[in-house]
Amino acid sequence: MLKVKCFVCNTFCENSYVVYDSNTKECAIIDAGFYYADEEDAVTDFIEREKLKVKYLLNTHLHLDHCFGATYIANKYGVGLSADNEDIMLLNLIPQQCEMFGIKLNAPAPELKNIIKEGDIIKIGNYPLIAISVPGHSPGSLCYYCKEEGILFSGDVLFKESIGRTDLYGGSYKALNENITSKIFTLPDNTIVYCGHGPTTTIEYEKEYNPYL
């Protein structure tokens, strides 16, 4: 079984996920937003308690609130950050992003080690996640979809009754709307969506009630 543990992190209330195969114990950390020491402790305690093996450090995109803990995780578990290269500029601008929001940079900005593109498959134990490119919130926004379990990690592409903001660097409301409609809303209606902020939702619910789409 593919299991998901959510940690709500930092001042932006960002959702960081540990996704793991309960049989093989392999896991991926998606959007490591751990900023404070107690947030770092919470995730490492969970990984130790569940006896998990960290295989991937994945990002849906590279805005600061989704990257605060990436360097910590990379150093602790020896895994390189994986994301779309289209967001590399955001990674380089993390110090400026922090300054813009009045936040102290808690660690050196992480280095992008592995480039993920649309259609790439990341295997967590016996479960494949397929990368779906959905630019609009950021140039390199990705969603990760597991067909076998019917779950999608949407990052800041899609929220319950909302979508990601498009007024930041490289954002485009038109592109985001079109990509959600053509790539995300074509997934099965009962797909559970794990969002980058806020509660989970489903494709069916967003088709019916999302006022932005």
Buried (B, 14 or more C-beta within 10 A) or exposed (E): EBEBBBBBBBEBEBBBBBBBBEEBBBBBBBBBBBBBEEBBEBBBEBBEEBEBEBBBBBBBBBBBBBBBBBBBBBEBBEBEBBBBBBBBBBBEBBEEBBEEEEBEBBBEBBEBEBEBEEEBEBBBBEBBBBBBBBBBBBBBBBBBBBBEBBBBBBBBBBBBBBBBEBEBEBBBBEBBBBBBEEBBBEBEEEBBBBBBBEEBBBBEBBEEEBEBB
